[in-house]
């Protein structure tokens, strides 16, 4: 099917044709049409990443996700392709980043140490812990704790997109997915998936107000860290720190919750 003929059809008609024929020309048409979406998602992921992570590499990783989305998209589910594709594209980028193991071991160890400290303290105290309590438990000053948060900030976007729950229907749930769509669940999800998402959203809502705002503005309202800084009247580095703190708290909180529900 030539491009001229493809352009004469509606997108819905093209999806219906592709579902029946798997015509490579239609597939190529969709890849070209949604290439800007891949760049957009890659650009979002690139913010806060270390300089050794190349934007072009992220785009290349994202294309794999776009192709996967095109092949697996089901028009009957009444979910917009763009909505479906964003999750697949981002997931593909993070899968590839995990496979090349770009996070320095020392940073990964420090992240685990902080998260473990928060898990233990909150489990023991039954409430959200303060920075000073975390620092005391780790045997460091609060100033040094904040310096450590800054060092690991480049990996917090990565870890918030780790799979938090994998269901039997091969669909994964990440914390990031739940922040992006706190009230819009795919209509065909099973009750169990709805419950897991509800738990994640409740955990997000219990975060300190500024940390919650950073997560929602970044993932749901689609603002950059710089734009969030203007909204909250703080520096971009402060936003980065709040983002990291929110991520560590959230993952620790969900670790404690998870023990009781899975």
C-alpha positions as CSV (number, residue, x, y, z in Angstrom):
1,X,0.0,0.0,0.0
2,X,1.5,3.3,-1.1
3,X,1.9,6.4,1.2
4,X,-0.7,8.3,-0.8
5,X,-3.3,5.6,-0.1
6,X,-2.3,5.4,3.5
7,X,-2.7,9.1,4.1
8,X,-6.2,9.0,2.7
9,X,-7.4,6.6,5.5
10,X,-8.2,7.5,9.0
11,X,-5.9,6.2,11.8
12,X,-8.7,3.9,13.0
13,X,-9.0,2.4,9.5
14,X,-5.2,1.9,9.3
15,X,-5.2,0.1,12.7
16,X,-8.0,-2.1,11.6
17,X,-6.1,-2.9,8.3
18,X,-2.9,-3.6,10.2
19,X,-4.6,-5.9,12.7
20,X,-5.8,-8.0,9.7
21,X,-2.9,-7.8,7.3
22,X,0.3,-6.9,9.4
23,X,1.2,-4.9,6.3
24,X,4.8,-3.7,6.7
25,X,4.0,-0.5,4.9
26,X,1.4,0.4,7.5
27,X,3.8,-0.5,10.3
28,X,6.5,1.8,8.7
29,X,3.9,4.6,8.4
30,X,3.1,4.4,12.1
31,X,6.8,4.3,13.0
32,X,7.4,7.5,11.1
33,X,4.2,9.1,12.4
34,X,5.1,8.5,16.0
35,X,8.8,9.1,15.8
36,X,8.4,12.5,17.5
37,X,6.7,10.8,20.4
38,X,9.8,8.6,20.9
39,X,12.0,11.8,21.0
40,X,9.6,13.4,23.4
41,X,9.7,10.5,25.9
42,X,13.5,10.2,25.5
43,X,13.8,13.9,26.2
44,X,11.9,13.4,29.4
45,X,14.0,10.5,30.5
46,X,17.2,12.4,29.6
47,X,16.5,15.1,32.2
48,X,18.6,14.4,35.2
49,X,20.6,11.6,33.6
50,X,24.4,11.6,33.9
51,X,26.3,13.0,30.9
52,X,27.5,9.6,29.8
53,X,23.9,8.7,28.8
54,X,23.5,9.9,25.2
55,X,20.1,11.3,24.0
56,X,20.4,9.5,20.7
57,X,20.9,6.2,22.5
58,X,17.7,6.8,24.5
59,X,15.9,7.5,21.2
60,X,17.2,4.3,19.7
61,X,16.1,2.3,22.8
62,X,12.7,4.0,22.6
63,X,12.2,3.0,19.0
64,X,12.2,-0.7,20.1
65,X,9.3,0.2,22.4
66,X,7.4,2.0,19.7
67,X,7.7,-1.0,17.4
68,X,6.6,-3.3,20.2
69,X,3.6,-1.0,20.9
70,X,2.6,-1.0,17.3
71,X,2.7,-4.8,17.1
72,X,0.7,-5.3,20.4
73,X,-1.8,-2.5,20.2
74,X,-5.4,-3.6,20.5
75,X,-7.9,-1.1,19.0
76,X,-10.8,-2.9,20.8
77,X,-9.5,-1.9,24.2
78,X,-10.5,1.8,23.5
79,X,-7.2,3.1,24.8
80,X,-5.5,5.8,22.7
81,X,-2.4,4.5,21.0
82,X,-0.4,7.5,22.2
83,X,-1.2,6.7,25.8
84,X,-0.4,3.0,25.3
85,X,2.8,3.7,23.3
86,X,4.3,6.1,25.9
87,X,4.4,3.4,28.5
88,X,6.0,0.9,26.1
89,X,8.6,3.4,24.8
90,X,9.6,4.5,28.3
91,X,9.7,0.9,29.5
92,X,11.9,-0.1,26.6
93,X,14.4,2.8,27.4
94,X,14.7,1.7,31.0
95,X,15.0,-1.9,30.1
96,X,18.0,-1.1,27.9
97,X,19.5,1.2,30.5
98,X,19.3,-1.6,33.1
99,X,20.8,-4.1,30.6
100,X,23.9,-1.9,30.1
101,X,24.2,-1.4,33.8
102,X,25.1,2.3,33.6
103,X,24.7,3.1,37.3
104,X,28.0,3.1,39.2
105,X,28.1,0.4,41.9
106,X,28.9,2.8,44.7
107,X,25.8,4.9,43.8
108,X,23.6,1.8,43.7
109,X,24.9,0.6,47.1
110,X,24.3,4.0,48.7
111,X,20.8,4.1,47.2
112,X,20.0,0.7,48.7
113,X,21.5,1.7,52.1
114,X,19.3,4.8,52.3
115,X,16.2,2.9,51.2
116,X,16.9,0.1,53.6
117,X,17.3,2.6,56.5
118,X,14.0,4.2,55.7
119,X,12.3,0.8,55.5
120,X,13.6,-0.2,58.9
121,X,12.9,3.1,60.6
122,X,9.3,3.5,59.2
123,X,8.5,-0.1,60.0
124,X,9.7,0.5,63.6
125,X,8.2,3.9,64.2
126,X,5.0,3.5,62.2
127,X,5.3,6.9,60.6
128,X,7.2,8.9,57.9
129,X,10.7,9.6,59.1
130,X,12.6,12.9,58.9
131,X,15.9,13.6,57.2
132,X,17.7,14.0,60.5
133,X,16.4,10.6,61.7
134,X,17.6,8.9,58.5
135,X,21.0,10.7,58.8
136,X,21.4,9.7,62.5
137,X,20.6,6.1,61.8
138,X,23.2,6.0,59.0
139,X,25.8,7.7,61.3
140,X,26.3,10.8,59.1
141,X,25.4,14.5,59.4
142,X,22.3,15.8,57.8
143,X,24.5,17.9,55.5
144,X,26.3,14.8,54.3
145,X,23.0,13.0,53.8
146,X,21.8,15.8,51.5
147,X,25.1,15.6,49.6
148,X,24.5,11.9,49.1
149,X,21.0,12.6,47.8
150,X,22.4,14.9,45.2
151,X,24.9,12.2,44.1
152,X,22.2,9.6,43.6
153,X,19.7,12.0,42.0
154,X,20.5,10.9,38.5
155,X,19.3,7.4,39.2
156,X,16.0,8.2,40.9
157,X,14.0,8.6,37.7
158,X,15.4,5.2,36.7
159,X,14.4,3.5,39.9
160,X,10.9,4.9,40.0
161,X,10.3,3.1,36.7
162,X,11.4,-0.3,38.1
163,X,8.7,-2.8,38.0
164,X,7.0,-2.8,41.4
165,X,4.4,-5.4,40.6
166,X,4.2,-8.0,37.8
167,X,0.8,-9.6,37.3
168,X,-0.1,-13.0,35.8
169,X,-1.3,-11.4,32.6
170,X,2.3,-10.3,31.7
171,X,1.5,-6.6,32.3
172,X,3.8,-4.8,34.7
173,X,3.0,-2.0,37.0
174,X,5.7,0.6,37.9
175,X,5.4,3.4,40.4
176,X,5.9,5.9,37.6
177,X,2.8,4.5,35.7
178,X,0.7,5.1,38.8
179,X,1.8,8.7,39.2
180,X,1.1,9.5,35.6
181,X,-2.4,8.1,35.6
182,X,-3.6,8.3,39.2
183,X,-7.3,8.1,38.3
184,X,-7.3,6.6,34.7
185,X,-7.1,2.8,34.8
186,X,-7.2,0.7,31.6
187,X,-10.9,-0.4,31.5
188,X,-10.0,-4.1,31.1
189,X,-7.6,-4.4,34.0
190,X,-8.3,-7.1,36.6
191,X,-9.4,-6.2,40.1
192,X,-6.0,-7.2,41.5
193,X,-4.2,-4.7,39.3
194,X,-6.7,-1.9,40.4
195,X,-5.9,-2.8,44.0
196,X,-2.2,-2.6,43.5
197,X,-2.5,0.8,41.7
198,X,-4.7,2.1,44.5
199,X,-2.0,1.1,47.1
200,X,0.6,3.0,45.1
201,X,-1.5,6.1,44.7
202,X,-2.4,6.1,48.4
203,X,1.3,5.9,49.2
204,X,2.0,8.8,47.0
205,X,-0.7,10.9,48.7
206,X,0.9,10.3,52.1
207,X,4.2,11.9,51.0
208,X,5.2,15.3,52.4
209,X,3.3,17.9,50.3
210,X,6.3,19.3,48.4
211,X,7.7,15.9,47.5
212,X,4.3,14.8,46.3
213,X,3.9,17.9,44.2
214,X,7.3,17.3,42.5
215,X,6.3,13.8,41.6
216,X,2.9,14.8,40.3
217,X,4.2,17.8,38.4
218,X,7.0,15.8,36.8
219,X,5.1,12.6,35.9
220,X,1.5,13.7,35.6
221,X,1.7,17.4,34.5
222,X,4.7,16.7,32.4
223,X,6.8,19.6,33.7
224,X,10.6,19.6,33.6
225,X,12.6,20.0,36.9
226,X,13.4,23.5,35.9
227,X,9.7,24.4,35.3
228,X,8.8,22.7,38.7
229,X,11.4,24.9,40.4
230,X,9.6,28.0,39.1
231,X,6.2,26.7,40.3
232,X,7.6,25.9,43.8
233,X,10.0,28.9,43.8
234,X,13.1,26.8,44.5
235,X,16.2,26.0,42.6
236,X,16.4,23.2,40.0
237,X,18.9,21.3,42.2
238,X,16.4,21.6,45.2
239,X,13.7,20.1,43.0
240,X,16.1,17.3,42.0
241,X,16.7,16.6,45.7
242,X,13.0,16.6,46.5
243,X,12.4,14.2,43.6
244,X,15.1,11.8,44.9
245,X,13.8,12.0,48.5
246,X,10.2,11.4,47.3
247,X,11.4,8.4,45.3
248,X,13.3,6.8,48.2
249,X,10.5,7.4,50.7
250,X,7.9,6.0,48.2
251,X,9.9,2.9,47.4
252,X,10.6,2.3,51.1
253,X,7.0,2.7,52.0
254,X,5.9,0.4,49.2
255,X,8.4,-2.2,50.4
256,X,6.7,-2.2,53.8
257,X,3.2,-2.4,52.3
258,X,4.3,-5.0,49.8
259,X,5.2,-7.4,52.6
260,X,1.6,-7.4,53.7
261,X,-0.2,-7.7,50.3
262,X,2.0,-9.9,48.1
